Amino acid sequence: MSPAAEKAGDSPRPMGRLGSAYGLKGWMKVQSFASRPEDLFDYSPWYIRRRGEEWREVRVEEHAEHGSGFIAKLCGCSSPEEAKAFAGMEIGIRRSSLPKAPEGAIYLQDLIGCKVVGINGAMLGKVLRIWDHGAAPVMEVSPSDRPASGNRDSILIPYVAGPIVTEVDLSSKTIRVEWGEDY
């Protein structure tokens, strides 16, 4: 992926994960994180990586439903041994490939880098990453923008619109929350 695209905010967003090899011809299982799992196959190209490594572009040659999930064959992958090398890699889609979010909705990944303002205007930090593993996504907020607090640990704030997240303004990259510095 080019550094210009990375800087322009068009870096791939994790949208799925490659699973174990399936069959003898290079197919592999696919876990989709899309709200409609089949939508993952509407986007091309895919970018893949192991966590912490650089994204690299790949093309999907074929895909199919399989049980309650999906399988896919990447171009150039023709054996179970080659497919095993991809197991566990994240699947990313460039932000520019995704459709515009519907009115009143956002892509959680767009929150990364937003400043988080808490109760009484307290600057809580900036969103480092989004964890989405349970009932509600969680924003990991950096301590770097809270020098007065003396606390150097990241804080975790559930993304619950209304009672906790009261306002999101993507144009000013600001999120307002009902959350104190000492929570």
MOJOMO-V166036 format. One record per backbone hydrogen bond with DSSP energy under -0.5 kcal/mol. NH is the residue of the N-H (numbers start at 1). CO is the residue of the C=O. E is the energy in kcal/mol with one decimal. If there is no record, write none. Layout:
NH:CO:E
NH:CO:E
This chain:
6:2:-2.0
7:3:-2.6
8:4:-1.7
9:6:-1.4
10:5:-2.3
13:93:-2.7
15:91:-3.5
16:91:-1.2
17:31:-2.7
18:89:-3.0
19:29:-3.8
22:27:-2.9
27:22:-0.7
28:72:-2.4
29:20:-2.7
30:70:-2.4
31:17:-3.1
32:30:-0.6
33:15:-3.2
34:15:-0.6
37:35:-0.6
39:36:-2.8
40:37:-1.3
41:38:-1.4
42:39:-2.2
43:40:-1.0
46:58:-1.8
47:92:-2.2
48:56:-2.7
49:90:-1.3
53:50:-2.7
56:48:-1.9
58:46:-2.8
61:59:-0.6
61:73:-2.8
62:73:-1.5
64:71:-2.4
66:69:-2.7
69:66:-2.3
70:30:-0.9
71:64:-2.5
72:28:-2.6
73:62:-2.8
74:26:-0.5
75:59:-2.7
77:74:-2.0
78:76:-0.7
83:79:-2.3
84:80:-2.4
85:81:-1.0
86:83:-1.5
87:83:-0.5
87:84:-0.9
88:18:-2.7
89:86:-2.2
90:49:-2.8
91:16:-2.9
92:47:-4.1
92:90:-0.5
93:13:-2.0
95:11:-0.7
97:94:-1.8
98:94:-0.6
98:95:-1.2
105:102:-2.5
108:106:-0.6
110:107:-1.9
111:108:-2.1
112:109:-1.2
113:127:-2.5
114:111:-2.4
115:173:-2.8
116:125:-3.3
117:115:-0.5
117:175:-3.1
118:122:-3.6
119:179:-2.0
121:118:-1.5
122:119:-1.5
124:116:-2.9
124:122:-0.7
125:116:-0.9
127:114:-2.3
128:140:-3.6
129:140:-1.0
131:138:-3.2
132:130:-0.5
138:131:-3.4
139:157:-3.2
140:129:-2.8
140:138:-0.5
141:139:-0.7
141:155:-3.2
142:126:-3.3
146:143:-2.2
149:146:-1.1
150:146:-0.7
150:147:-0.5
155:141:-2.1
157:139:-2.5
157:155:-0.5
159:137:-3.7
160:158:-1.4
161:159:-0.5
162:165:-3.1
163:161:-0.8
164:160:-1.6
165:160:-2.6
166:164:-0.9
166:176:-2.0
167:176:-1.5
169:174:-3.0
170:168:-0.6
173:169:-0.6
174:169:-2.2
175:115:-2.6
176:167:-2.7
177:117:-2.7
178:164:-2.7
179:177:-1.4
183:180:-1.2
